[in-house]
Amino acid sequence: MDNVGVVILAGGLGTRLGGGKPERLFRGRRLIDPVLDLANAWRQPAVICVREQGQVRGDGFEQIFDRQGIEGPLAGLLAAFDWGRSKGLDRFLTLPCDTPFLPDDVLPKLLCASMDSNRPAVATSNGRRHPTCVVWPTEAFVCVESYAETGRRSLTAALDACHAVDVTWAESAPDPFVNINTHEDLISFQS
């Protein structure tokens, strides 16, 4: 997995959880911790992308900041492109901070599909696309930047603009890409 990085998207406000989503406790650990564990296991350059200083305790990870003047996860994606290009990376994986059940093979499986197609590769499961779980070729920057200049902010539409390929995981419960977004989610997925 040469010349590949990992960007953990943690810049959201987490308003449905009352704020501070990455730092919320889930199964005795912070919600972001399982994602950080995966990034550590892959031994690739990795950063946490935040909206503001102090939003997340870094635990040894460098932090970068969302692109200013852009709303939503697209701000984190553009910051990820800026970081990846500054490091000379060929590709990078984006992952959300609120997905504690991610499969261990998410990076190698998406990377293989992206390299084969030379396009972004997005995870799908249980009939849904997960537009924050993507391996992006850094050369897709031009496509994403052009998309952002239209004023649109949907990651799904950005993936469509870049002709992303879908990579499907087998159905399982819980879905390996489930996001913890609400207090109800925190409770229902505790066990």
Buried (B, 14 or more C-beta within 10 A) or exposed (E): BEBBBBBBBBBBEBEBBEEEBBBBEBEEEBBBBBBBBBBBEBEBBBBBBBBEEEBBEBEEBEBBBBBEEBEEBBBBBBBBBBBBEEEEBBBBBBBBBBBBBBBEEBBBBBBBBBBEBEBBBBBBBBEEBBBBBBBBBBEBBEBBEEBBEEEEBBBEBBBEBBEBBEBEBEEEEEBBBBBBBEEEBBEEBEE
